[in-house]
Amino acid sequence: MQQEQPERKWTSVRIEKVTSTVDNSKNQHPQWELTVRWEWTAASNQWGDKVWVYKESAPKVIEPGIQNVLVERGQLKRNKDGDLHDGSYEWMYRYKIVGWESMQGTAQPQLQPSAPVQEVPPVQPDNVQHIPAEVIPENQMRIMRQSTLHYAAILMAPIVKDFSSPQVMVERTIDLSGKLLHYAISGEMPTFGDPKEYDDLLDHEV
Protein backbone atom coordinates (compact mmCIF):
# COMPACT_ATOMS: atom_id res chain seq x y z
CA MET A 1 0.00 0.00 0.00
CA GLN A 2 1.41 3.39 -1.03
CA GLN A 3 1.99 5.72 1.90
CA GLU A 4 0.11 9.00 1.71
CA GLN A 5 2.42 11.95 1.17
CA PRO A 6 2.27 14.84 3.68
CA GLU A 7 0.45 17.90 2.40
CA ARG A 8 2.79 20.71 1.33
CA LYS A 9 2.04 24.24 0.14
CA TRP A 10 3.61 27.68 -0.25
CA THR A 11 2.40 30.33 2.18
CA SER A 12 3.50 33.55 3.83
CA VAL A 13 4.51 33.58 7.47
CA ARG A 14 5.21 36.46 9.84
CA ILE A 15 8.33 35.71 11.89
CA GLU A 16 8.06 37.53 15.21
CA LYS A 17 11.10 36.20 17.11
CA VAL A 18 14.32 34.40 16.11
CA THR A 19 16.48 32.46 18.60
CA SER A 20 19.66 30.48 17.90
CA THR A 21 19.62 27.04 19.53
CA VAL A 22 20.54 23.36 19.03
CA ASP A 23 18.48 20.19 18.82
CA ASN A 24 18.42 17.61 21.60
CA SER A 25 20.41 14.98 19.72
CA LYS A 26 23.88 13.79 20.76
CA ASN A 27 25.50 15.93 18.04
CA GLN A 28 23.48 19.04 18.96
CA HIS A 29 22.84 20.26 15.43
CA PRO A 30 22.41 24.08 15.18
CA GLN A 31 18.84 25.24 14.76
CA TRP A 32 16.72 28.38 14.57
CA GLU A 33 13.81 28.56 16.98
CA LEU A 34 11.14 30.76 15.37
CA THR A 35 8.02 32.27 16.89
CA VAL A 36 5.65 32.72 13.95
CA ARG A 37 2.12 33.62 12.94
CA TRP A 38 0.77 31.78 9.91
CA GLU A 39 -1.89 33.10 7.54
CA TRP A 40 -4.33 30.83 9.38
CA THR A 41 -3.23 31.58 12.96
CA ALA A 42 -6.33 32.36 15.01
CA ALA A 43 -6.66 35.95 16.21
CA SER A 44 -7.22 34.62 19.73
CA ASN A 45 -3.75 33.02 19.69
CA GLN A 46 -1.71 35.63 21.57
CA TRP A 47 1.63 33.80 21.54
CA GLY A 48 1.94 32.48 17.98
CA ASP A 49 3.45 29.08 17.11
CA LYS A 50 6.94 27.68 17.63
CA VAL A 51 8.83 26.26 14.66
CA TRP A 52 12.37 24.79 14.61
CA VAL A 53 14.48 24.67 11.43
CA TYR A 54 18.02 23.41 10.95
CA LYS A 55 20.42 26.22 10.07
CA GLU A 56 21.96 24.17 7.26
CA SER A 57 18.63 24.22 5.38
CA ALA A 58 17.60 27.79 6.21
CA PRO A 59 18.84 31.27 5.20
CA LYS A 60 22.11 32.24 6.89
CA VAL A 61 20.37 35.20 8.50
CA ILE A 62 16.70 35.25 9.48
CA GLU A 63 15.19 38.55 10.55
CA PRO A 64 11.71 39.16 11.98
CA GLY A 65 9.25 39.97 9.21
CA ILE A 66 7.26 38.28 6.45
CA GLN A 67 8.75 35.38 4.49
CA ASN A 68 7.33 33.11 1.80
CA VAL A 69 7.96 29.50 2.77
CA LEU A 70 7.07 25.94 1.77
CA VAL A 71 5.36 24.20 4.69
CA GLU A 72 4.48 20.60 5.43
CA ARG A 73 1.42 19.81 7.51
CA GLY A 74 2.08 17.52 10.45
CA GLN A 75 0.11 16.07 13.33
CA LEU A 76 -2.98 17.50 14.96
CA LYS A 77 -2.54 19.68 18.04
CA ARG A 78 -4.25 18.90 21.32
CA ASN A 79 -6.82 21.14 22.97
CA LYS A 80 -6.73 22.36 26.57
CA ASP A 81 -8.36 19.08 27.69
CA GLY A 82 -5.58 17.02 26.11
CA ASP A 83 -7.73 15.69 23.27
CA LEU A 84 -6.77 15.95 19.60
CA HIS A 85 -8.52 18.64 17.57
CA ASP A 86 -10.87 17.39 14.84
CA GLY A 87 -8.82 18.96 12.03
CA SER A 88 -11.62 21.15 10.68
CA TYR A 89 -9.35 24.24 10.63
CA GLU A 90 -5.77 24.69 9.44
CA TRP A 91 -4.63 26.12 12.78
CA MET A 92 -5.44 22.79 14.42
CA TYR A 93 -2.34 21.21 12.79
CA ARG A 94 1.37 21.51 13.42
CA TYR A 95 3.47 22.73 10.49
CA LYS A 96 7.16 22.65 9.67
CA ILE A 97 9.09 24.76 7.17
CA VAL A 98 10.71 22.67 4.41
CA GLY A 99 11.62 25.41 1.91
CA TRP A 100 12.33 29.15 1.63
CA GLU A 101 11.46 31.29 -1.39
CA SER A 102 14.47 33.50 -0.62
CA MET A 103 16.78 30.49 -1.14
CA GLN A 104 15.39 29.43 -4.53
CA GLY A 105 18.17 29.37 -7.15
CA THR A 106 20.76 31.37 -5.20
CA ALA A 107 23.38 30.64 -2.54
CA GLN A 108 23.12 34.12 -1.03
CA PRO A 109 19.41 34.98 -1.10
CA GLN A 110 19.75 38.00 1.14
CA LEU A 111 21.87 39.75 -1.53
CA GLN A 112 19.33 39.30 -4.34
CA PRO A 113 16.33 41.64 -4.77
CA SER A 114 13.04 39.77 -4.93
CA ALA A 115 11.62 42.02 -7.67
CA PRO A 116 12.73 44.92 -9.89
CA VAL A 117 12.56 48.27 -8.15
CA GLN A 118 9.73 50.40 -9.52
CA GLU A 119 10.66 54.02 -10.23
CA VAL A 120 8.12 56.32 -8.61
CA PRO A 121 7.83 59.94 -9.81
CA PRO A 122 8.82 62.48 -7.14
CA VAL A 123 5.93 63.84 -5.10
CA GLN A 124 5.08 67.47 -5.81
CA PRO A 125 3.33 69.41 -3.01
CA ASP A 126 0.58 70.69 -5.34
CA ASN A 127 0.28 67.54 -7.43
CA VAL A 128 0.40 64.47 -5.19
CA GLN A 129 0.79 61.25 -7.17
CA HIS A 130 0.10 57.89 -5.55
CA ILE A 131 1.46 54.53 -6.64
CA PRO A 132 -1.32 52.71 -8.53
CA ALA A 133 -1.98 49.16 -7.35
CA GLU A 134 -1.19 47.74 -10.80
CA VAL A 135 2.53 48.64 -10.55
CA ILE A 136 2.92 46.69 -7.30
CA PRO A 137 4.21 43.13 -8.01
CA GLU A 138 1.43 40.57 -7.57
CA ASN A 139 3.36 38.60 -4.95
CA GLN A 140 3.92 41.75 -2.89
CA MET A 141 0.25 42.70 -3.23
CA ARG A 142 -0.76 39.24 -1.99
CA ILE A 143 1.46 39.63 1.06
CA MET A 144 0.03 43.11 1.73
CA ARG A 145 -3.53 41.76 1.57
CA GLN A 146 -2.66 38.94 3.96
CA SER A 147 -0.92 41.31 6.36
CA THR A 148 -3.71 43.88 6.47
CA LEU A 149 -6.32 41.13 6.99
CA HIS A 150 -4.21 39.75 9.84
CA TYR A 151 -3.91 43.18 11.49
CA ALA A 152 -7.63 43.80 11.02
CA ALA A 153 -8.40 40.50 12.77
CA ILE A 154 -6.18 41.53 15.69
CA LEU A 155 -7.94 44.89 15.97
CA MET A 156 -11.37 43.24 15.86
CA ALA A 157 -10.55 40.46 18.35
CA PRO A 158 -11.50 42.43 21.53
CA ILE A 159 -15.03 43.06 20.22
CA VAL A 160 -15.73 39.74 18.46
CA LYS A 161 -18.16 38.69 21.20
CA ASP A 162 -20.20 41.86 20.61
CA PHE A 163 -21.24 40.88 17.08
CA SER A 164 -24.55 39.15 16.63
CA SER A 165 -23.21 36.53 14.18
CA PRO A 166 -19.92 35.27 12.66
CA GLN A 167 -21.06 36.59 9.25
CA VAL A 168 -21.29 40.16 10.57
CA MET A 169 -17.88 39.83 12.25
CA VAL A 170 -16.25 38.57 9.01
CA GLU A 171 -17.81 41.37 6.95
CA ARG A 172 -16.58 44.07 9.35
CA THR A 173 -13.09 42.52 9.49
CA ILE A 174 -12.79 42.42 5.69
CA ASP A 175 -14.08 45.99 5.45
CA LEU A 176 -11.44 47.18 7.94
CA SER A 177 -8.74 45.20 6.09
CA GLY A 178 -9.69 46.97 2.84
CA LYS A 179 -9.34 50.38 4.46
CA LEU A 180 -5.90 49.48 5.86
CA LEU A 181 -4.79 48.23 2.44
CA HIS A 182 -6.08 51.41 0.78
CA TYR A 183 -3.99 53.51 3.17
CA ALA A 184 -0.89 51.32 2.58
CA ILE A 185 -1.17 51.79 -1.20
CA SER A 186 -2.40 55.38 -1.52
CA GLY A 187 -1.31 57.07 1.71
CA GLU A 188 -4.81 58.53 2.00
CA MET A 189 -6.52 58.38 5.37
CA PRO A 190 -9.56 56.07 5.06
CA THR A 191 -12.98 57.34 6.09
CA PHE A 192 -15.08 55.33 8.51
CA GLY A 193 -18.30 57.33 8.36
CA ASP A 194 -20.34 58.16 11.42
CA PRO A 195 -18.99 56.27 14.49
CA LYS A 196 -22.58 55.93 15.74
CA GLU A 197 -23.30 53.75 12.71
CA TYR A 198 -20.78 51.15 13.92
CA ASP A 199 -22.13 51.34 17.47
CA ASP A 200 -25.57 50.58 16.07
CA LEU A 201 -24.18 47.54 14.21
CA LEU A 202 -22.83 46.15 17.47
CA ASP A 203 -25.88 46.93 19.60
CA HIS A 204 -28.83 46.28 17.30
CA GLU A 205 -27.87 44.06 14.35
CA VAL A 206 -29.54 40.67 14.36
Backbone as a ProteinNet text record, in pm:
[ID]
protein_1_A
[PRIMARY]
MQQEQPERKWTSVRIEKVTSTVDNSKNQHPQWELTVRWEWTAASNQWGDKVWVYKESAPKVIEPGIQNVLVERGQLKRNKDGDLHDGSYEWMYRYKIVGWESMQGTAQPQLQPSAPVQEVPPVQPDNVQHIPAEVIPENQMRIMRQSTLHYAAILMAPIVKDFSSPQVMVERTIDLSGKLLHYAISGEMPTFGDPKEYDDLLDHEV
[TERTIARY]
84.6	0	88.6	61.6	141.4	109.5	216.3	198.9	157.5	59.8	11.5	117.6	141.4	242.1	187.7	272.8	227.4	189.2	90.4	44.8	145.2	185.7	278.6	217.1	252.9	204.4	290.7	292	360.9	266.6	320.3	240.2	330.9	271.9	349.8	341	446.8	451.2	515.4	460.7	521	607.1	739.2	832.7	843.5	809.1	805.9	929.7	992.4	1110	1201	1331.9	1431.6	1531.9	1552.4	1647.7	1738.4	1869.4	1966.4	1971.9	1962.8	1961.6	2020.1	2010.5	2054.3	1946.8	1946.3	1848.2	1894.2	1810.6	1842.2	1910.7	1968	2041.5	2181.4	2252	2387.6	2482.5	2461.8	2550.3	2511.8	2394.4	2347.8	2359.8	2283.4	2284.3	2226.4	2289.8	2240.6	2102.7	2019	1883.6	1846.9	1740.5	1672.5	1540.6	1513.3	1380.5	1302.6	1191.1	1113.7	976.6	939.2	802.1	731.4	625.4	564.7	413.1	357.1	212.1	185.8	111.7	77.1	-41	-70.8	-188.8	-315	-313.7	-433.1	-429.3	-328.6	-322.7	-445.3	-512	-633	-599.5	-688.4	-666.4	-659.2	-723.6	-721.9	-589.7	-505.4	-374.5	-278.2	-251.2	-170.9	-21.4	20.1	163.1	222.9	142.1	194.3	230.1	301.8	345	496.9	550.4	694.3	729.1	834.7	883.4	1035.1	1092	1236.6	1285	1388.6	1447.5	1598.8	1656.9	1802.2	1868.5	1974.6	2041.7	2098.1	2135.5	2195.6	2094.7	1965.3	1862.9	1779.4	1831.8	1760.3	1851.7	1798.1	1883.7	1988.3	2104.9	2211.3	2169.6	2088.4	2036.7	1885.3	1816	1670.2	1632.7	1561.9	1518.7	1366.5	1315.6	1170.8	1107.8	992.7	925.4	852.2	803.6	725.6	817	801.4	875.2	775.6	808.5	732.7	804.7	733.3	795.9	710.6	776.1	706.6	688	563.5	536.4	479.5	501.3	447.6	357.8	236.4	141.8	172.7	175	207.5	88.8	113.4	10.6	-86.4	-199.1	-298	-247.7	-283.3	-254.2	-359.3	-329.8	-424.9	-489.7	-612.5	-681.8	-646.5	-708.1	-673.3	-709.5	-797.8	-835.6	-745.7	-649	-557.7	-604.5	-720.8	-772.8	-727.7	-715.3	-676.5	-789.6	-752.5	-851.8	-907.7	-1023.4	-1086.5	-1031.5	-944.3	-882	-966.9	-1073	-1162.1	-1104.5	-1000.4	-935.4	-784.3	-720.8	-577.2	-494.3	-541.3	-463.1	-460.4	-540.6	-543.8	-427.9	-347	-234	-100.8	-0.2	137.4	197.1	283	347.1	497.7	571.7	716.4	756.7	860.3	908.9	1008.5	983.2	1071.1	1134.7	1103	1162.4	1142.5	1236.2	1232.6	1238.6	1145.2	1145.8	1274.3	1326.6	1447.3	1570.8	1562.1	1677.6	1666.3	1560	1539.3	1638.6	1727.3	1816.8	1931.4	1963.7	2076.4	2136.6	2268.2	2337.7	2337	2313.9	2312	2182.7	2069.6	1941.1	1927.5	1993.7	1975.5	2038.2	2122.2	2186.8	2110.1	2005.5	1933.2	1798.5	1766	1633.4	1525.4	1410.8	1303.7	1226.6	1234.7	1161.7	1228.2	1215.2	1273	1216.5	1299.5	1255.8	1176.8	1056.9	973.4	1011.3	1034.7	1065.9	935.9	930.5	811.7	841.7	758.7	782.9	788.6	874.2	882.3	749.5	718.7	593.3	605.4	513.7	508.3	402.2	429.8	332.9	195	187.4	58	0.8	74.4	28.1	68.3	3.2	39.7	3.4	100.7	79.1	99.4	1.7	10.3	46.6	107.6	145.6	20.8	-14.5	-131.9	-106.6	-213.1	-197.6	-138.3	-165.1	-119	32.3	107.6	253.1	317.2	239.2	292.3	297.6	412.8	420.7	311.4	255.8	142.7	175.4	297.7	335.5	337.1	389.6	392.1	250.2	163.4	25.2	-44.6	-15.7	-76.2	-32.1	95	146.1	82.1	65.6	2.8	-140.7	-214.5	-353.3	-358.9	-268	-266.1	-231.6	-135.6	-91.6	-201.3	-267.4	-371.4	-490.9	-522.8	-631.6	-594.6	-468.2	-420.5	-430	-384.2	-390.7	-535.6	-621.3	-762.6	-824	-787.6	-839.6	-794.2	-668.9	-617.8	-696	-721.5	-794.3	-939	-998	-1136.9	-1152.9	-1045.5	-1054.9	-1121.6	-1088.2	-1149.7	-1301.2	-1358.7	-1503.5	-1576.8	-1509.5	-1573.1	-1701.1	-1698.7	-1816	-1935.1	-1911.3	-2019.9	-2101.8	-2050.8	-2123.9	-2233	-2340.1	-2454.9	-2436.2	-2343.2	-2321	-2180.6	-2124.5	-1991.9	-1988.9	-2101.5	-2106.3	-2082	-2146.7	-2129	-1984.5	-1926.4	-1788.1	-1691.9	-1712.4	-1625.3	-1637.3	-1759.9	-1781.3	-1710.5	-1722	-1658.5	-1505.9	-1454.1	-1309.1	-1253.7	-1322.6	-1278.6	-1287.2	-1392.4	-1407.7	-1291.7	-1255.9	-1143.9	-1012.5	-995.4	-874.4	-860.3	-972.3	-969.2	-927.1	-971.6	-933.9	-785.3	-732.9	-590	-505.7	-551.4	-478.6	-482.3	-596.5	-608.3	-507.3	-494.7	-398.9	-255.2	-224.3	-88.5	-49.3	-146.5	-117	-118	-219.9	-239.7	-185.7	-172.2	-131.1	-244.7	-364.7	-480.6	-548	-583.5	-651.9	-790.5	-822.3	-955.6	-1063	-1184.5	-1297.9	-1384.1	-1430.5	-1508.1	-1653.7	-1691.8	-1830.1	-1860.8	-1988	-2033.9	-2005.2	-1927.1	-1898.8	-2024.3	-2134.1	-2257.9	-2312	-2282.6	-2330.2	-2271.2	-2143.1	-2078.5	-2127.3	-2156.4	-2213.2	-2348.7	-2426.3	-2557.4	-2545.1	-2439.5	-2417.9	-2391.6	-2315.6	-2283.5	-2404.4	-2483.1	-2588.4	-2719.9	-2747.1	-2882.8	-2890.5	-2777.6	-2787.3	-2823.3	-2910.7	-2954.3	-2942
-119.6	0	125.2	217.3	338.6	435.3	481.2	572.2	710.9	768.4	900.2	1005.7	1091.1	1195.3	1310.7	1369.3	1484.2	1600.4	1675.9	1790.5	1904.2	1958.4	2071.4	2185.2	2308.2	2424.3	2545.3	2641.4	2768.4	2864	2937.8	3032.9	3142.7	3251.2	3355.4	3336.4	3371.9	3358	3483.4	3530.8	3645.6	3591.3	3613.6	3570.8	3682.1	3651.7	3753.3	3749.3	3631.2	3619.5	3510.8	3535.5	3440	3412.9	3284.7	3246.1	3136.6	3150.3	3048.1	2941.1	2812.8	2703.5	2577.7	2465.1	2336	2233	2123.4	2018.7	1934.7	1840.1	1760.6	1628.6	1619.7	1498	1501.1	1390.3	1379.3	1478.3	1502.8	1592.8	1739.9	1767.8	1904.3	1990.8	1952.4	2026.3	2166.5	2269.6	2408.3	2426.6	2497.5	2524.2	2670.9	2713.1	2838	2802.4	2867	2856	2981.9	2963.2	3075.5	3082.2	3201.2	3226.7	3292.3	3227.8	3271.7	3284	3357.9	3362.5	3329	3219.5	3177.9	3260.2	3243.8	3309.6	3265	3140.8	3082.9	3087.8	3149.3	3157.6	3232.4	3174.2	3235.6	3367	3465.8	3595.4	3583.9	3480.9	3461.7	3403.5	3356.3	3301.5	3418	3446.4	3562.7	3537.4	3411.8	3380.3	3329.7	3301.4	3248.4	3100.6	3048	2908	2901	2792.6	2768.2	2673.9	2709.5	2626.3	2617.3	2496.7	2479.3	2435.5	2501.8	2466.7	2453.7	2356.4	2340.8	2453.3	2508.5	2621.6	2584.5	2458.2	2416.9	2420.4	2418.7	2421.8	2548.9	2651.8	2779.3	2892.7	3012.3	3126.8	3149.3	3201.3	3224.1	3323.5	3420.5	3519.8	3525	3512.9	3524.6	3642	3737.1	3854.6	3848.3	3907.8	3915.9	3988	3940.6	3997	3888.6	3922.8	3828.3	3754.1	3622.9	3537.7	3448	3412.4	3311.3	3177.6	3078	2950.1	2834.2	2718.7	2593.8	2518.9	2486.2	2419.6	2280.3	2195.6	2059.7	2042.6	1998.6	1981.3	1853.6	1866.5	1752.5	1702.7	1667	1607	1711.5	1663.6	1749.9	1796.6	1918.5	1968.4	1914.5	1928.7	1890.3	2015.1	2001.8	2113.9	2121	2214.7	2235.7	2116.1	2028.2	1908.4	1790.1	1809.6	1701.8	1614	1647.1	1569.4	1630.3	1546.3	1595.3	1677.9	1787.5	1864.5	1778.1	1818.2	1738.7	1766.9	1868.1	1895.6	1976	2039	2114.5	2249.2	2297.4	2423.6	2402.8	2485.7	2469.2	2492	2582.9	2612.5	2496	2394	2278.5	2182.3	2208.3	2121.2	2186.9	2103.6	2151.5	2158.2	2256.9	2272.9	2287.3	2242.4	2265.1	2326.7	2408.5	2475.8	2384.9	2355.5	2267.4	2338.3	2466.5	2540.8	2690.1	2767.9	2914.6	2974.5	3063	3129	3208.5	3267.1	3349.5	3267.1	3134.4	3048.9	2980.9	3008.8	2943	2993.9	2905.5	2936.8	3029.8	3051.5	3137.3	3094.7	3103.3	3063.6	3174.7	3297.9	3411.5	3490.8	3435.8	3498	3637.9	3668.5	3800.5	3911.1	3874.8	3974.6	3999.7	3921	3930.5	3998	4101.6	4163.8	4068.5	4068.7	3976.7	4022.6	4150.3	4201.6	4330.9	4365.3	4491.8	4609.5	4707.3	4827	4915.7	4953.6	5039.6	5185.8	5259.4	5401.6	5479.6	5553.4	5631.9	5778.7	5851.1	5994.3	6068.4	6170.9	6248.3	6315.4	6324.6	6384.3	6535.6	6601.5	6746.6	6792.6	6896.9	6941.5	6971.2	7029.1	7068.7	6965.5	6855.5	6753.6	6616.6	6572.1	6446.6	6330.4	6242.2	6124.8	6001.9	5911.6	5789.4	5672.2	5572	5453	5372.3	5353.2	5271.1	5125.5	5055.1	4916.4	4827.3	4862.3	4773.5	4770.9	4868.7	4864.1	4789.5	4748.2	4669	4523.3	4454.4	4312.8	4230.9	4134.9	4056.6	3984.8	3931.2	3859.8	3953.9	4076.7	4175	4217.8	4232.6	4269.8	4160.9	4035.2	3924.3	3927.5	3955.5	3963	4080.4	4194.6	4311.4	4281.4	4210.9	4176.1	4085.2	3986.7	3894	3966.6	4058.6	4130.5	4221.4	4296.8	4388.1	4311.5	4194.2	4113	4061.2	4024	3975.4	4085.6	4206.6	4318	4354.6	4349	4379.6	4280.5	4152.8	4050.4	4076.4	4121.2	4152.6	4269.3	4372.4	4488.9	4454.5	4359.1	4324	4224	4154	4046.1	4088.6	4206.6	4242.8	4259.4	4282.5	4306.3	4196.5	4083	3973.6	3928.5	3918.5	3869	3963.5	4088.6	4185.6	4174.4	4102.4	4088	3982.7	4003.8	3915.4	3782.7	3777.2	3653.4	3653.4	3534.5	3527.4	3598.5	3595.4	3659.3	3809.3	3872.6	4016.5	4046.4	3962.7	3982.9	3973.8	3874.3	3857.2	3977.1	4022.8	4137.5	4262	4287.8	4407	4395.3	4272.7	4252.5	4276.4	4222.9	4242	4388.8	4456.6	4599.3	4679.5	4649.2	4718.1	4686.3	4559.4	4520.2	4599.5	4620.2	4696.8	4841.1	4899.7	5037.9	5047.8	4949.2	4948.5	4931.1	4843.9	4822.6	4948.1	5016.8	5141.2	5244.3	5255.1	5350.7	5310.5	5178.6	5132.3	5163.6	5156.5	5179.1	5327.5	5400.4	5538.4	5642.9	5608.4	5707	5797.4	5772	5853.1	5794.5	5881.2	5837.6	5785	5659.7	5607.1	5674.8	5676.7	5733.9	5620.7	5636.1	5532.6	5573.8	5690.2	5733.3	5775.3	5774.9	5816.3	5705.1	5730.6	5626.8	5566.2	5645.1	5592.8	5478.2	5482	5375.1	5241.1	5238.9	5115.2	5073.2	5168.9	5134.2	5065.8	5117.5	5058.1	4915.1	4889.2	4754.1	4655.7	4701.1	4615.2	4593.5	4698.2	4693.3	4635.8	4656.2	4627.6	4526.5	4493	4406.2	4265.4	4201.4	4066.7	3977.6
0	0	0	-91.8	-102.7	11.5	76.8	189.9	141.7	209.1	171	200.2	102.2	116.7	200.6	288.3	367.9	277.3	318.4	240.1	251.2	136.9	133	52.5	89.7	14	46.6	-46.7	-24.6	47.4	142	217.6	271.5	317.2	382.5	532.8	602.6	747.1	805.1	914.6	984.4	1097	1085.9	1189.3	1292.4	1417.4	1521.5	1611.4	1624.7	1711.3	1657.2	1660.8	1611.4	1722.3	1755.5	1860.1	1807.3	1829.3	1790.1	1897.8	1856.9	1953.3	1888.8	1956.7	1902.5	1932.4	1854.6	1881.5	2001.5	2041	2159.6	2128.1	2007.2	1971.6	2031.2	2021.6	2075.9	2009.3	1878.1	1804	1817.7	1873.8	1896.4	1769.6	1669.5	1543.3	1562.9	1503.1	1517.6	1453.9	1523.6	1475.6	1497.6	1426.6	1456.8	1524.5	1636.4	1698.4	1660.4	1589.3	1537.5	1604.5	1646.6	1688.9	1571.4	1521.3	1395.2	1409.1	1312.4	1294	1147.7	1126.1	990.9	939.7	811.2	754.3	827	876.9	938.1	1091.9	1150	1295.6	1348.5	1445.9	1500.8	1570.4	1557.5	1620.6	1771.9	1828.3	1973.2	2023.1	1931.8	1968.6	1994.7	2121	2157.4	2148.9	2144.7	2154.1	2023.2	1923.3	1798.4	1811.4	1711.4	1711	1709.9	1764.2	1763.3	1648.5	1575.3	1466	1477.9	1456.5	1461.3	1323	1273.2	1143.4	1159.3	1090.9	1095	1015.9	1071.5	1006.9	870.6	853.7	725.9	611.4	642.9	538.4	543.3	609	621	577	552.4	520.2	630.3	591.5	688.8	795.3	755.5	850.2	836	946.9	947.5	1036.6	979.8	1054.7	1074.1	1182	1197.8	1078.8	1036.6	920.8	844.8	726.2	645.4	548.5	542.1	449.3	377.2	252.8	180.4	196.8	245	276.6	226.7	209.1	177.3	308.1	341.9	469.4	445.9	544	542.8	664.4	640.6	751.4	827.5	959.6	1044.6	1123.9	1249.1	1332.6	1386.6	1432.9	1496.2	1632.7	1669.7	1803.8	1901.3	2028.4	2132.3	2192.2	2234.1	2296.6	2445	2516.3	2656.9	2744.6	2693.6	2768.7	2737.2	2646	2610.9	2497.5	2439.6	2326.8	2194.9	2091.5	1960.1	1899.8	1832.1	1757.2	1643.7	1589.9	1484.1	1345.2	1332	1202.9	1107.1	1156.2	1067.8	1027	1096.8	1062.6	1051	968.2	944.3	1069.4	1158.5	1278	1376.1	1352.5	1441.8	1417.3	1312.6	1279.1	1314.9	1329.8	1341.7	1201.7	1180	1049.4	1067.5	967.3	966.5	833.4	837.4	717.2	646.4	518.6	441.5	322.3	302.1	191.1	209.6	151.8	163	24	-7.7	-138.7	-158.5	-51	-61.7	-95.7	-83.8	-114.4	-249.9	-324.3	-452.7	-556.7	-603.5	-714.8	-682.2	-552.9	-519.5	-387.9	-376.4	-254.4	-151.9	-194.4	-103.1	-125.4	-79.2	-110.3	-56.6	56.3	114.2	30.7	-69.6	-153.2	-282.5	-307.3	-433.6	-412.5	-490.2	-477.1	-525	-458.4	-493	-616.8	-649.9	-766.6	-811.8	-941.4	-988.5	-911.5	-886.6	-815.1	-910.2	-869.5	-951.8	-927.5	-1035.7	-1022.7	-1003.1	-893.9	-861.3	-883.5	-958.2	-980.8	-848.8	-838.6	-714.3	-683.1	-554.3	-510.4	-509.3	-579.9	-580.8	-483.2	-402.5	-301.3	-356.9	-479	-533.8	-629.8	-647.6	-742.8	-690.9	-583.3	-518.7	-610.2	-635	-717.1	-630.3	-633.4	-555.1	-645.7	-586.5	-663.6	-694.2	-821.8	-852.7	-817.3	-778.8	-734.9	-843.6	-973.6	-1080.5	-1097.3	-1040.5	-1054.6	-938.9	-840.4	-730	-773.9	-760.9	-800.6	-733.3	-807.3	-757.5	-627.3	-617.3	-495.3	-375.4	-396.6	-289.1	-250.9	-351.3	-323.1	-241.3	-273.1	-198.6	-52.7	-31	106.2	179.9	110.4	173	212.3	123.8	156.8	278.3	282.8	395.5	524.8	516.4	636.1	689.8	599.9	647.1	702.4	645	699.4	838	853.1	983.9	1088.5	1053.9	1148.5	1179.9	1078.9	1101.7	1199.3	1185.7	1276.8	1419.8	1435.6	1569.3	1629.6	1548.3	1597	1634.4	1561.2	1585.9	1699.9	1736.5	1835.4	1966.1	2023.2	2152.7	2147.8	2028.4	2022.1	1945.8	1921	1846.1	1914.5	2047.5	2120.5	2110.3	2069.2	2061.3	1932.7	1833.5	1708.4	1722.1	1649.6	1662.8	1589.9	1492.8	1418.1	1358.9	1330	1265.7	1131.2	1056.9	925.3	937.2	1036.3	1056.6	1094	1181.4	1224.6	1106.5	1018.7	901.5	808.1	784.2	694.7	747.1	877.9	934.8	931.2	952.4	949.4	809.3	708	569.5	530.2	574.6	545.2	605	729.5	794.1	723.9	681.5	609.3	479.6	409.3	284.4	306.8	417	446.2	480.5	554.4	586.3	459.9	369.2	244.2	158	154.3	77.7	129.1	260.6	316.8	282.6	288.6	258.5	114.5	22.1	-120.2	-155.2	-107.3	-151.6	-55.6	71.7	170.6	215.1	164.6	200.5	323.8	416	536.9	501.6	537.7	505.8	588.6	536	608.8	662.5	785.6	850.7	871.1	821.2	835.7	978.3	1009.4	1142	1241.7	1349.1	1448.6	1507.6	1516.8	1574.1	1489.9	1358.7	1270.7	1313.3	1350.8	1392	1529.5	1617.5	1747.2	1729.1	1632.6	1606.6	1556.2	1473.3	1421.4	1533.8	1634.1	1746.9	1837.2	1858.7	1959.5	1907.8	1775.6	1729.5	1615.9	1553.2	1434.9	1477.5	1402.3	1435.7	1314.3
[MASK]
++++++++++++++++++++++++++++++++++++++++++++++++++++++++++++++++++++++++++++++++++++++++++++++++++++++++++++++++++++++++++++++++++++++++++++++++++++++++++++++++++++++++++++++++++++++++++++++++++++++++++++++

